[in-house]
């Protein structure tokens, strides 16, 4: 069996883990960019099933990372965060059938806030939630004896020129765009790496992907934090900036100063500490976007994709991410100005 492609069998999943008999055909739920999520209804219950991307599961650290992230989710829940950990069955949070791995969750009612929609109540709730997560001592989960989960913010440098050549060879639509951006990409790489080295001594364990698609809201605007798979070590101020941008409309191109400042102000008012140099933090913010760009180039080139649809997704994300990098570079001076206004007035109302 080819373990590099999806092999989804819901009937056998239900049988092996005693989930009950399927009552309807499982329906795919769209929103994420890495794995495949389904709504599964049986005569026993209703579940959200995440079929983990086989290409990602081939990575040496993948299994341990998912197990660790679920430990983070559970400790967060125990400390008052409205988190949604995966269901434990047969002693593990990872469910396996015929070489395909799954995470299984109870299905809960709630809606995500669409990307680009700015809601001030949600900004306040997210700022408070992030501060609470950062105040939890999660270092108990680290296995220092084996050097796992050490705070490393730097990453291997990418040969962007090599990707451009491969893209040209495969006649991919993003190849000329990448060539036009080579100087910028290498510059952003160096900028992010230098800044990361200045931030790596101030780290927490956190969610690390707290955008709109990973928060469900009930009718009273109470958030449930889902999708903890990226949980790990990060600089708290770096995550704060990312979250403030997510929830203030950056991805739609309509960034709201009030929303951006509201997230940061609420975070600080609820005990969150933002003690790092803001420009260093913003420069380090290139790192995650560059990593996402490199990953999607590999998907688009067929080097790390499960099928044609994922290759096409990778191609779309490459173009989208290059534009996002340009937008991010342009917005940094504006963010510095807005943050300066918060700092000058303290916790401004």
C-alpha positions as CSV (number, residue, x, y, z in Angstrom):
1,X,0.0,0.0,0.0
2,X,1.3,3.5,-0.9
3,X,1.5,5.4,2.4
4,X,2.1,8.7,0.6
5,X,-1.6,9.1,-0.4
6,X,-4.8,9.1,1.6
7,X,-6.5,5.8,2.4
8,X,-9.7,6.8,4.1
9,X,-12.0,4.0,5.3
10,X,-14.7,5.3,7.6
11,X,-16.5,2.0,8.0
12,X,-13.3,0.3,9.3
13,X,-12.5,3.3,11.5
14,X,-16.0,3.1,13.1
15,X,-15.6,-0.7,13.6
16,X,-12.1,-0.6,15.0
17,X,-12.8,2.2,17.5
18,X,-16.4,1.3,18.4
19,X,-17.9,4.5,17.0
20,X,-21.1,3.0,16.0
21,X,-22.7,2.4,12.5
22,X,-22.6,5.2,10.0
23,X,-26.1,6.8,9.5
24,X,-25.1,9.2,6.6
25,X,-22.3,9.5,4.2
26,X,-19.4,11.4,5.9
27,X,-19.3,15.0,4.7
28,X,-16.0,16.8,4.1
29,X,-15.6,20.1,6.0
30,X,-13.4,22.6,4.3
31,X,-11.2,25.3,5.8
32,X,-7.8,23.8,6.7
33,X,-4.9,23.6,4.3
34,X,-2.9,20.6,5.6
35,X,-5.3,17.8,6.4
36,X,-8.8,16.6,5.5
37,X,-11.7,17.1,8.0
38,X,-15.0,15.3,7.9
39,X,-18.3,15.4,9.8
40,X,-19.1,11.8,10.7
41,X,-22.5,10.7,12.1
42,X,-23.2,7.3,13.6
43,X,-26.0,5.8,15.6
44,X,-23.9,6.4,18.7
45,X,-22.7,10.0,18.3
46,X,-21.5,12.7,16.0
47,X,-17.8,13.3,15.4
48,X,-15.3,15.6,13.6
49,X,-12.7,13.3,12.0
50,X,-9.4,14.7,10.8
51,X,-7.6,12.5,8.3
52,X,-4.0,13.4,8.8
53,X,-2.0,14.2,5.7
54,X,0.1,11.1,4.8
55,X,3.0,13.2,3.4
56,X,3.3,15.0,6.8
57,X,3.0,11.8,8.7
58,X,6.1,10.5,6.9
59,X,8.2,13.1,8.7
60,X,10.3,11.6,11.5
61,X,8.9,14.0,14.2
62,X,5.3,14.0,13.1
63,X,3.8,11.4,15.4
64,X,5.6,12.7,18.5
65,X,4.6,16.3,17.5
66,X,0.9,15.4,17.3
67,X,1.0,13.5,20.6
68,X,2.8,16.5,22.3
69,X,0.2,19.0,20.9
70,X,-2.6,16.9,22.3
71,X,-0.9,17.0,25.7
72,X,-0.8,20.8,25.4
73,X,-4.5,20.9,24.5
74,X,-5.5,18.8,27.5
75,X,-3.4,20.9,30.0
76,X,-4.9,24.0,28.5
77,X,-8.4,22.6,29.1
78,X,-7.5,21.7,32.7
79,X,-6.4,25.3,33.2
80,X,-9.6,27.0,32.1
81,X,-9.1,27.3,28.4
82,X,-12.1,26.3,26.4
83,X,-10.0,23.8,24.3
84,X,-11.1,20.8,22.3
85,X,-8.7,17.9,22.7
86,X,-8.8,14.8,20.6
87,X,-10.7,11.7,21.8
88,X,-8.5,9.1,23.5
89,X,-9.1,5.5,22.4
90,X,-7.1,2.4,22.9
91,X,-4.7,4.5,25.0
92,X,-3.8,7.0,22.2
93,X,-5.1,10.2,20.7
94,X,-4.0,8.9,17.2
95,X,-6.4,6.5,15.5
96,X,-4.9,4.3,12.8
97,X,-6.6,2.1,10.1
98,X,-4.7,0.5,7.3
99,X,-1.8,2.9,7.6
100,X,-4.0,6.0,7.6
101,X,-3.9,8.1,10.7
102,X,-6.8,10.1,12.2
103,X,-7.6,12.5,15.0
104,X,-11.1,12.2,16.3
105,X,-13.1,14.9,18.1
106,X,-16.6,15.2,19.5
107,X,-18.7,17.3,17.1
108,X,-19.6,20.6,18.7
109,X,-21.9,23.4,17.5
110,X,-20.2,26.6,16.6
111,X,-19.2,28.8,13.7
112,X,-15.9,30.2,12.6
113,X,-15.5,33.9,11.9
114,X,-14.9,34.2,8.1
115,X,-11.5,35.4,7.1
116,X,-11.4,39.1,6.7
117,X,-14.4,39.8,8.9
118,X,-13.5,41.9,11.9
119,X,-15.5,41.6,15.1
120,X,-14.3,43.7,18.0
121,X,-16.0,41.3,20.6
122,X,-14.0,38.4,19.1
123,X,-10.8,40.5,19.2
124,X,-11.2,41.1,22.9
125,X,-12.0,37.5,23.6
126,X,-9.0,36.3,21.6
127,X,-6.7,38.7,23.3
128,X,-7.8,37.5,26.7
129,X,-7.6,33.8,25.7
130,X,-4.1,34.2,24.3
131,X,-3.0,35.9,27.6
132,X,-4.4,33.0,29.6
133,X,-2.7,30.4,27.4
134,X,0.6,32.2,27.8
135,X,0.3,32.3,31.6
136,X,-0.1,28.5,31.9
137,X,3.2,26.7,32.8
138,X,3.4,24.0,30.1
139,X,7.1,23.3,30.6
140,X,6.1,20.2,32.5
141,X,5.4,18.6,29.1
142,X,9.0,19.1,27.8
143,X,11.3,16.1,27.8
144,X,14.6,17.8,28.4
145,X,16.4,14.5,28.9
146,X,16.1,13.8,25.2
147,X,16.3,17.4,24.0
148,X,12.8,17.3,22.5
149,X,10.8,20.5,22.0
150,X,13.8,22.7,22.6
151,X,13.1,26.4,21.9
152,X,14.5,26.7,18.4
153,X,13.1,29.6,16.3
154,X,15.7,29.4,13.5
155,X,15.2,27.1,10.6
156,X,17.2,25.8,7.6
157,X,17.7,28.3,4.8
158,X,15.8,27.6,1.6
159,X,17.4,27.7,-1.8
160,X,14.8,29.8,-3.5
161,X,16.7,29.9,-6.7
162,X,16.6,26.1,-7.0
163,X,12.8,26.2,-6.5
164,X,12.5,28.9,-9.2
165,X,14.5,26.7,-11.7
166,X,12.3,23.7,-10.9
167,X,9.2,25.8,-11.3
168,X,10.3,27.0,-14.7
169,X,11.1,23.5,-15.7
170,X,7.6,22.3,-14.8
171,X,6.0,25.4,-16.4
172,X,4.4,26.3,-13.1
173,X,2.5,29.6,-13.1
174,X,4.4,31.0,-10.1
175,X,7.9,30.5,-11.5
176,X,8.3,34.0,-13.0
177,X,6.8,35.6,-9.9
178,X,9.3,33.7,-7.7
179,X,12.2,34.8,-9.9
180,X,11.1,38.5,-9.6
181,X,11.1,38.1,-5.8
182,X,14.4,36.2,-5.3
183,X,16.3,39.2,-3.8
184,X,13.4,40.0,-1.5
185,X,13.1,36.4,-0.3
186,X,16.8,36.0,0.6
187,X,16.6,39.4,2.3
188,X,13.5,38.5,4.3
189,X,15.2,35.2,5.2
190,X,18.2,36.9,6.7
191,X,16.0,39.5,8.5
192,X,13.9,36.8,10.1
193,X,16.9,34.6,11.1
194,X,18.7,37.5,12.7
195,X,15.6,38.6,14.6
196,X,14.8,35.0,15.7
197,X,18.2,34.7,17.4
198,X,17.3,37.8,19.5
199,X,13.9,36.3,20.6
200,X,14.7,32.7,21.3
201,X,15.5,33.2,25.0
202,X,11.9,34.3,25.7
203,X,9.6,31.4,24.9
204,X,6.3,29.9,25.9
205,X,4.4,26.8,24.8
206,X,1.3,27.8,23.0
207,X,-1.2,27.1,20.2
208,X,0.8,28.8,17.4
209,X,-2.1,28.8,14.9
210,X,-4.8,30.9,16.5
211,X,-6.5,32.3,13.4
212,X,-10.2,32.4,12.5
213,X,-10.4,28.9,11.2
214,X,-9.3,27.5,14.5
215,X,-11.8,29.1,16.8
216,X,-15.5,28.1,17.0
217,X,-18.0,30.6,18.4
218,X,-21.3,29.8,20.1
219,X,-24.3,32.0,20.0
220,X,-23.0,34.0,23.0
221,X,-19.7,34.6,21.3
222,X,-17.9,32.2,23.7
223,X,-14.8,30.7,21.8
224,X,-13.7,27.1,21.7
225,X,-10.1,26.7,20.6
226,X,-9.7,23.8,18.1
227,X,-6.8,22.4,16.0
228,X,-3.9,22.3,18.4
229,X,-1.7,20.3,16.0
230,X,0.8,23.2,15.6
231,X,1.2,23.6,19.4
232,X,4.8,24.1,20.5
233,X,7.4,26.5,21.6
234,X,7.2,30.1,20.4
235,X,8.1,33.7,21.4
236,X,4.9,35.1,23.1
237,X,5.2,38.5,21.5
238,X,5.7,37.0,18.1
239,X,2.5,35.0,18.6
240,X,0.7,38.1,19.8
241,X,1.5,40.0,16.7
242,X,0.4,37.1,14.5
243,X,-2.9,36.8,16.3
244,X,-3.5,40.6,16.2
245,X,-2.9,40.6,12.5
246,X,-5.1,37.5,11.9
247,X,-8.1,39.0,13.8
248,X,-7.8,42.6,12.5
249,X,-8.3,41.8,8.8
250,X,-4.7,41.5,7.5
251,X,-5.4,38.5,5.3
252,X,-8.2,40.3,3.5
253,X,-6.1,43.4,2.9
254,X,-8.3,45.6,5.1
255,X,-6.3,45.9,8.3
256,X,-8.2,47.6,11.2
257,X,-6.2,49.7,13.6
258,X,-8.8,49.5,16.3
259,X,-9.0,45.7,16.1
260,X,-5.2,45.3,15.9
261,X,-4.7,47.5,19.0
262,X,-7.7,45.9,20.8
263,X,-6.1,42.4,20.7
264,X,-2.8,43.7,22.0
265,X,-4.3,45.9,24.6
266,X,-6.6,43.2,25.9
267,X,-3.7,40.7,26.0
268,X,-1.7,43.1,28.2
269,X,-4.7,44.0,30.4
270,X,-5.1,40.2,31.2
271,X,-1.5,39.6,32.2
272,X,0.1,39.0,28.9
273,X,3.7,40.2,28.7
274,X,5.0,41.8,25.6
275,X,8.6,42.6,26.6
276,X,10.5,42.1,23.3
277,X,11.6,44.7,20.8
278,X,8.6,45.1,18.5
279,X,10.6,45.6,15.3
280,X,12.5,42.4,16.0
281,X,9.2,40.6,16.5
282,X,7.7,41.9,13.3
283,X,10.9,41.0,11.3
284,X,10.8,37.5,12.8
285,X,7.2,37.3,11.5
286,X,8.5,36.7,8.0
287,X,9.8,33.3,9.1
288,X,6.4,31.4,9.3
289,X,5.3,32.8,6.0
290,X,8.6,31.8,4.3
291,X,8.2,28.3,5.7
292,X,4.7,28.1,4.4
293,X,5.8,29.3,1.0
294,X,8.6,26.7,0.8
295,X,6.2,23.9,1.9
296,X,3.6,24.9,-0.8
297,X,6.3,25.0,-3.5
298,X,7.1,21.4,-2.6
299,X,3.4,20.6,-2.8
300,X,3.1,22.4,-6.1
301,X,6.1,20.6,-7.6
302,X,4.7,17.3,-6.5
303,X,7.6,16.7,-4.1
304,X,5.3,16.6,-1.0
305,X,1.7,16.2,-2.2
306,X,-0.8,13.3,-2.0
307,X,-2.7,13.9,-5.3
308,X,-3.4,16.4,-8.0
309,X,-5.8,18.4,-5.9
310,X,-3.2,19.0,-3.3
311,X,-0.7,20.0,-6.0
312,X,-3.2,22.6,-7.2
313,X,-3.8,23.8,-3.7
314,X,0.0,24.2,-3.3
315,X,0.2,26.2,-6.5
316,X,-2.6,28.6,-5.3
317,X,-1.0,29.0,-1.9
318,X,2.4,29.9,-3.4
319,X,1.0,32.8,-5.3
320,X,-1.1,33.9,-2.3
321,X,1.8,33.6,0.1
322,X,4.2,35.7,-2.1
323,X,1.5,38.4,-2.1
324,X,1.1,38.1,1.6
325,X,4.8,38.5,2.2
326,X,4.8,41.7,0.2
327,X,1.7,43.0,2.1
328,X,3.4,42.1,5.4
329,X,6.6,44.0,4.5
330,X,4.5,47.0,3.6
331,X,2.5,46.9,6.9
332,X,5.4,46.7,9.3
333,X,5.9,50.5,9.6
334,X,2.2,51.0,10.2
335,X,2.2,48.3,12.9
336,X,5.1,50.0,14.7
337,X,3.3,53.3,14.6
338,X,0.1,51.8,16.1
339,X,2.0,49.9,18.8
340,X,3.8,53.1,19.7
341,X,0.5,54.7,20.3
342,X,-0.4,51.9,22.7
343,X,2.9,52.2,24.5
344,X,2.7,56.0,24.8
345,X,-0.7,55.9,26.4
346,X,-0.2,52.7,28.4
347,X,-3.3,50.5,28.2
348,X,-5.4,52.9,26.2
349,X,-9.1,52.5,26.1
